[in-house]
Structures are given as C-alpha cells and as structure tokens.
C-alpha cells in the first residue's frame, strides 16, 4: 500500500510540475498588474492613440439605445414617424434639447464622454430616412 501511495504521489508531482511550466506566459498575463506607473522623464511602454470622433451609430449603440431602442419614456425609435414633429422644429432645436436636456431627455443623453458633434451625429443617425 505504501508503494502505491508513493507512486501516486510521484505521478501527481510530475503532472503538477509539467502543468506549471507549460503556461508561464499565460500565467504572467493573468497576474500582471492592471495599470502601470510612469515616473516623469520615462517613456510610456505603449503610446496612446486618439480614437477620433465616434460615428452616430457608435454613439447610438453606446448611449442612446437604452431609451431610443426601446421607446422608453416616449423616446422616438430610429427611423420612426415620432421624429417628424421634432424634425419640424429644426435640427438646431433638437441638438439643443439633446445637449441641455428637455422633458424626459437627460442632458447629453447621459453620454458624459460625447462631444456635441457626436451627439449631432447620433441625431442624424436616428432621423435618417424619416
């Protein structure tokens, strides 16, 4: 019985040692810190790239879809006839209401990272074809 227990222990030790050396890169990625600190004068490991302005569809899918995709709080869905009275007021009025907030529409449509141009692009995306 002692020989069987010893053999089983050796087998498990061998398998464990092999498994631990096979995935060193994967393990290093998993336990890597979330962020890094750079001291003044050091160069960052990876330069950040500007993503540029988002398209109207990207803004819609990221922020507007919650209300305008479902019609929540009477938000007009993209391409729906509910946009016609709003379009009749003029694009500038729709943009102003979207930026400042109006009735059930929160300011900037709850998109704190959106620029005014991106909000305008989202309006054009939702009103396209109406």
N, C-alpha and C positions, 0 to 999 in steps of 0.2 A: 504494500500500500504506500510505503514511503517513497519507493522508486517511481510509482505512478504520479504521486503528488509532485515530486521533484521534476519529472519530465514535463508535466503540465505547466508548472511554474516557469520552466525554461522556455517552453513554447510561447507562452504569453509574453514573457520578457522579450523574446526575439521579435515577435509580431509588433509589440509596442515600440521597440527601438526602430524598426523599419518604418512604421507608420509616422513616427515623429520626425524622421529625417526626410521623408518624401515631400512634405508640404511646407518647407521653410518659407518660401516666398509668399504663399497664401497666408500662412500664419502671421508673417510680418505685416502684411496688408491689413489683416483683421485687428491686430493690436496696435497699429500705428495711431499716433495722436490725431485728434480731429483737426487741430489747427497748428500753426507754427508761429513763432515769434521771430521777428527780424530786428536786429539792432541797427541803429542809424549808421549808414555807410555801407551796410551789407546789401548785396543784390538779392532780390527775391528769387526763389527757385524757379517759379513759373510766372511770367508776366501776365497780368490780367488783360483780357481783350474786351473791348467795348462790344456789346451785343448789338448796338444800334437800336433805332426805334422799332417797336413791335408793330405788326400789321393789325388792322382792325379785327381780323378773325382771331389772331392770337390774344388780343385784349378781351374780346368777347368770350373766348373759351376759358380765359383765366379769371375773369372777374364778373362779367355781365351775365353769363349763362345761368347763374344761380336764380336770378329773378326773371330775366328775359327769355330764358329757355323753357321755363315752366309757366310763365304768366303770373307768377306770384305778385301780390299787391298791385294787380292790374297793369303789370309791366307788359308792353306790347312785344310779341314774339317777332323774330326777324322775318321780314317779308310780309307781315300780316297787314290787313287793312286798318288795324288800330293805329297805325302810324300816320295815316292821311291827315287827321286833324292837327297832329303835331308838325307835320311837314308844312302844312298850310301857314303855320306861324313863322316859318323861316328857319333856316339852318342855324343862324346865329342865336336864336332864342332857344333852340334845342340844345345847342352847345353850352349856353349859359346855364340852363337848368341842370344839365349834366355835371357841370363843373361846380356850381354853387349848391346844388340840391334843390328839389322842388317837389312839393307834396310827398309822395312815398319814395321818390328818388333821392338816395343819400348823396351827399357831396362826393364828386369824383367816382360815383358808383361803387364806393368802398374800395377803389383801387388806389391805394396810397402811393404806389410806385409808378403810376401812369402819368405821362405828361399830357398837357392839353391837346397836343397834336394826336396823341394816341387815342384819347377819348373821342376826338373828332373822327378818326379813322374807324373806331368801333361803331359810331353812329352811322357813318356811311355804309359800313358792312351790314348793319341791321336793317337799314332802309333801302338797300339795293333791291331793285325790282318792284318797288311799291309804286 
